[in-house]
Amino acid sequence: MTAEATGVRLECDGPVATVTLCRPDVLNAQTPAMWRAMSEFSRALPGDVRVVVVRGEGRSFSAGLDLAVAGASGPGSFAELTTLPEQECADRIAEYQGGFTWLHRPDVISIAAVQGHAIGAGFQLALACDLRVLADDATFAMAEVTLGLVPDLAGTKRLVELVGYARALEICATGRRMDAVEADRIGLATLVVPTAELDDAVRDLTAGLLAPSRDAVVEVKALLTGAAGRTHAEQQRAEREAQTRRLRDLAGRGE
């Protein structure tokens, strides 16, 4: 399907892929069709891609769920989901989550370029990325609770990992908004820049990530993403094993 039909497009330029939400007239509000398209992008990604940049056209990253679609009676609507058997409803949500979780892939580093609103599903899309570069006008909110819902697009664990349980609970249970200054202070931002400098900052970060060996970066990401689930001894063992692989590869002795 075309970007006009799905509201999202994938463009690849060598080792860099860019996912663009392209519904600026509704502040890139998201729909199930967008989530399905984003899930398909993982399968369409060329093997030489090392960095995935996620961005939104216009003045906002994403204002969240498109309530006009969710409130209708057709496919993907709340009304349809409420009629499904419990397991089928859960399976449908799992399908939607796939549009976000592929950005966790171990072989790429994903960057969210966030300007303006990043609300609800928009916040969770930014959280799905490894790194977040924020324009100074960025605004985050986990607004699902204000609709009587919960965040269900794979954002809750990432949020706890970044800001801790108590802060994550406060953010999700109140649905309040936070600006870029607060997001930076509590650990959500990799970098905050003036809005006019967002594209340049993302390009500079991308260049920095592409400069080292791809295999070394993949090993580093694996070490860090797995660290929280390992003991100190287990992490040290993982470091030794990763370094051994790198040394053997550099010496031309890899399998």
Secondary structure, DSSP 8 states (H G I E B T S, - for coil): --HHHHSEEEEEETTEEEEEE--GGGTT-B-HHHHHHHHHHHHH--TT--EEEEEESTT-SB--B-HHHHTSSSTTSHHHHHHS-HHHHHHHHHHHHHHHHGGG-TT-EEEEEE-SEEETHHHHHHHHSSEEEEETT-EEE-GGGGGT----SS-HHHHHHHH-HHHHHHHHHH--EEEHHHHHHTT--SEEE-GGGHHHHHHHHHHHHHSS-HHHHHHHHHHHHHHTTS-HHHHHHHHHHHHHHHHHHHTT---
